[in-house]
Amino acid sequence: MEPYEDRSPRRPWVVGVSGASGTPYAAAVVRALLAAGEAVDLVVSRAARLTLLDETGIRFRDAHWQEDLRAWLALGADGKPHFEADVSGVRYWPAGDLAAGPSSGSYPVRGMLIVPASTACVAGVALGLSKDLLQRVASVTLKERRPLIVAVRETPLSGQTLKQLVALDEAGAVVLPASPAFYAGATHIQDLVDFVAGRVLDAAGVPHRLYRRWEGELGGASASGARGES
């Protein structure tokens, strides 16, 4: 028998993007993960492509995903390019590829972040439907007891969706509504987007500097100013 060799396999975070409004949240999360040195496996649902086209004008294509992802990550919440991102740490899986690596529990990942999560996505994951790769990976994440953060983005919420969110919580997922706070001194839309993205990374245990944390001092936001202001 050959001696065991630890090859330190790549262990990415799977980022699933569903069709809810909020593609800037997904872009901020992916940028921050890459900035933290984390690998990313990306799954974009069919509905998310429509939302991305509507919110950014970017037509996300399987054959040109690197080019399209780079253009997407460059955009701020105002729809203008403000960022640069090296996407070499990203692996993309088409949503219809149910034989993709993350569809199996033996594929090594750290966990999954669904940003944003539509109510249809929530229902599919809660019911274990696995109708596409995004839902399948979420089901695998739960059964393998890996972190699953669900950034639900919808309002108001029906009683049925609330029951499904409770079911996800009971299954071990973190239900994280895309609800920005204002104590961090936001003065731009991007500050609010970054707050939600930062809370997603907090839940995943990934370090970042996306927002000013609460330090127990009232008026701290007005005294220190928002991110990027000096």
N, C-alpha and C positions, 0 to 999 in steps of 0.2 A: 504494500500500500504506500502510495506517495505521501510524503509529509504534507500537512495542511499549510496552505499559503494564503495569508490574508492579503487579498488584492484591494481592499478598501473600496467596495463597489460604490458607484455613484448613487446617492440617495436624495432624490429631488423632492421638492414640494410640488404636488399636483395642484395647479390652479385651474378651476373650472369656471367658465364664464357662461352664464345662462342668459336668457333673453330679456331680463328685466332692464329697465333704464338704469344707467349707472356705469357705463363703460369706463369713465375716468377713474372710478374706484379700482377696477381691475388693473388698469395701467399703472396706477400708483403702487399697488401691491406688488406687481411684477418688478417694477423698477427698484423698489426697496429690497425685495428678496435678492435680486442680482447684486445690488450695492452691498448687501451683507455677505456676499460670497456664496449664496445658496444656489443650488441648481433648481431649475424649474421645468416641469412637464406641463404643457399647456393644452387644454381642451376647450374649444369654442363651439358651443351648440349652434345648430342651424338658426334658431331664433335669435341668438346673440349676434350672428352675422348681420341680420336685418337691423337690429338695434345699433350696432356699430356703424353701419352705413348711414343710418338716419342721424346719429349723434355726431359723427366725425367726417362723413363723406368717404371713408375708407372701405373699399370692397375687399374683404379678407378672403384670400384665395389659397387653396391647399398647395398648389404648385409654386406659389410665390409668397409663402407665409413669412419667411424671414424679412423680405422687403416690406411687406404690409405690417408686420409686427413692429419693425423699426420705426415706421411712419406713425403708428399708433402710439407707441411709447414716447415719441417725441412731443406729443401734444399735451398741453396743459388743459385744465378744466375750461379755459376760455376758448378752446379749439384752435389755439395757435401754438406753433412749435417753440418749446422752451427747454427741452431736455435732450440729452444724448444717452443712448443705452446700447451696450454691447450685448447682442442677443445670442452670442456663442454658447452661453450657459443654458439655453432654452432648447427643449425638444418638444416638437409639436406632434400631436396625435389627432387625426380627423375624428369628429364626433361619431361617425358611422363605423369606425373601425373597432368592432367589438372583440377583435383578437389582439388589440394593442397591448403593450407591456403592462400598463397599470390596471388592465382588466383582471389580472391574476394576483392573488395574495402573495405569491412567491416573488413578485416583482418588488424590489426594495425601494420604498418611498418613506419619507418622514411623516406624511399626512396629506390632507387635502384641504384646500381653501376654496369655497364656492363664493365668488365675488363678481357681480351681484347674484343673488339667488332669487329667482322669480317664484311666485306661488305655485306655478305648474311644476317647477323643479323641486320645490319643497314637497309637493304631493307625491311626485314620482319616487323621491328618495325615501320618504316616510313609508310608502307602500311597497318598497322594494321592487319597483317595476323594471328597472334596468333597460329602459327602452332605447337608450343610446349610451355612448361611452361615458359621458359625464355621470349619469345616474348609476351606471355599473361600477365606476370607480368609487363613488360615494358608498355604495353597498359593500364593496370590498373593504373600504376603509373602516367601516363600522364593524364588520365581522372580524377583522384583524385587530380590533381595539386600538386603532391609530387615531391621532387627532383629526377631527373633522370640524371645521369652522364654517358655519352657514350664515353669510351676511345677507339676510333677507331684505329686499328693497321693494316694499309695497305698502300702500296705505289707502283706505283703511283695510284691516284684516278681517276676513270672515271668521265665523265660529269654526268652520271646518278647517281652515288654515291654522287657526290657533291650536286646535286639537293635534294637527299634524306636527306643528312645531314642538308641542309637549312630547309627542312620540319621539321626535328626534333627540330632544333633551334626555329623555329616559333611556334612549339607545346609546347615549354617550357623546353626542355631538354638542358643540357650543353654538347656541343660537345667538347671533350677534346682529341685531338690526342696524342697518346703515343709517345711524342717527348721530349726526355731528353735534359736538358741544361748542359752546361759545366762550368758556372760561379761558381758553388758550389764546385769546386775543386775535381771533381771525379778522383779517381785513380784506381778504381775497377769497374767491370761490375755491381756489386750490388749497387754501388753508383748511377749509372744511372737508374737502376730499381727503387730504392727507391725514386729518384726525381719524376718520373712519378707517383708512388704510392702516394707520398706526395701531388702532385698537385690534384689528384683525391680526397683525403681527404680534401684538402683545399676547393674544390668546394662543398663538402658535409658539410663543417663546423665542421669537426672532428679534434680536436687537435692532433698533432703528433710532433716528432722530427726526421723526416726521412732525412732531408737535411738542409744545411746551407742556410738561406734566404739572399736575396740581401739586402745590407745595404747602398748602395749608394757610396761605396768606390771601385775604380778600383784597381785590384790587391789583393783584399781581399782573394780570393781563395788560391793563392800561399802563402800568409802570414800566413793563419790560418791552412792550410793543409786540407786534406779530412777527412771525417768521419772515425773514428776508428784509425787515425794516430796521434801519439804524440811524 
